[in-house]
């Protein structure tokens, strides 16, 4: 949570509009974000969230933060 908050602070200070997830998905945000930052404490359990982001905003770059994500874990959208 603290890393996510720090990213949000940095992005806001740089002039970006920051929308906290899951509010963006639940509120029906139609405006395509330029970047999605997703916090996944458990990568395998978070694949559904990544799929939701990919379906809602195809082609949007996704930055995944996870203490349990390893290079051999793949996501194929």
Secondary structure by P-SEA (a helix, b strand, c coil): caaaaaaaaaaaaabbbbbccaaaaaacccccccbbbbbbcccccaaaaaaaaaaaccccbbbbbbccccccccccc
